[in-house]
Every structure is written in C-alpha cells, then in structure tokens.
Amino acid sequence: MAGNVALGAELDTAQRPPEEAARLETAVDGLPWGAPAGTPPHPDAFRYELDLLDQPDRGIAVLQETELAGDLEPLRVQLKEYGVVGPSRRPT
C-alpha cells in the first residue's frame, strides 16, 4: 500500500486522571502549532497530525513518531486502541 492512511481518534482529558490530564494538556500547549512538518527520520515513518476540536483556529501540530512519547504517550495509546481509519483531511 502506498500513500497516506488517516487514522483518527479523540481524547477528552476530562475523562483522564487529573495528574495525567494536566501533564498532557501542558505538553499539548507546547506543540509547534501551525509549523511546517519536519523531515521524517526514515522512509515509511509515522507522522501524527494533531488538532484541537475546541480550538480549530490553532491549526495543526505535526509530529514525527519519535515525538509522540513522554507526556504525549496517552495520545499514541488512544490512537492505537480506538483509532478509526478514515479519509485524510489533507489534500493529496
């Protein structure tokens, strides 16, 4: 399979333990919102595009697979457990 496959999931921090939610919200606030995507570290690397449903004007934060770790790990886990394949929102 070639090309992009979009896998989407939502995570509501109000449904997470308070300490985890606070760390995640702080980490998300510090993301490079609206910045151009970096160069993938290797061919076929995963790329994550995050947006905030309640803050659409913020734009999208693009992360490489190695950046979705630490306090952002709950996002990767949510996507792995509850992700649904859907159409890409980006032009091809």
N, C-alpha and C positions, 0 to 999 in steps of 0.2 A: 504494500500500500504506500502510495506516495502522497505528499501534500499534508495539509493540516487537518487534524481531527479535533473538534472542540468538545471538551468535557467540562460540564458546569455543575456547580453545587453552591448552595448558600449556607452561611454560618451566621447564626444570631448569637452575639456574645452575651446577650441577656439570658441565654439558656446554658451558659458555661459556668463553672465555678468562678466566684468573684476574682480570686487572685489570677487565675489563668486569663480571664477576660480582660483584666487590667493590663497584663503584660502584652497580650495580643493587640489590644487597642493602641497601646503605646508604640509597638512595633509597626503596626499598620500606618499610624500617623507619620512615621518617619520614612515611609517608602517614597521612591522617586516618582511621584505622581506627575504624569504628563511628559516625562523624559523619554527620549528615544530608547529603543531596545538596544541592549548591548550585544556584542558578538557572542554567539553560542560557544561554549567551551570545547565542543566536539560535534561532529556530524550526528544528526538524529537526537540531539539533546532536547530535553523537555523545556518548554518555555511557558511560563504562567502569566496570564493577564488578569489582573485583579481590578475590580471596580466596587464601589460602594453604592448600593441601591438607594440609600437615603441621602447620598451626596453625589449625584450624577455630574455636576459641574466640575468635580475634582479631576475627572478624566480617568485614565487607566494607568496602573503601575505594572510594568513588565519586569518579571524576574526570571532569572535562569534557574535551572533545577537546584543548583547548589545553594541558592539564596533562600529557598523555602525551607528553612531549618530554624533551630533555636525557638524563639518565642513565636515564630510563624508556623511551626510544625503543626499546630491544630488545623491550619488551612489545608495542608497536604493530606492529612489524615481524613478530613471531611471530604475532600475531593475523591480520595481513594475509596472510602466507604459508601459515599452517597452520590458520586458523580454520575451524571446522565449525559450521554452523547447527544449532541445537538448541532445545529448549524453554527458555523463560525460567524461572529458579529463583524469580523474584519473583511474588507474587500479582498478578493483573491487575485 
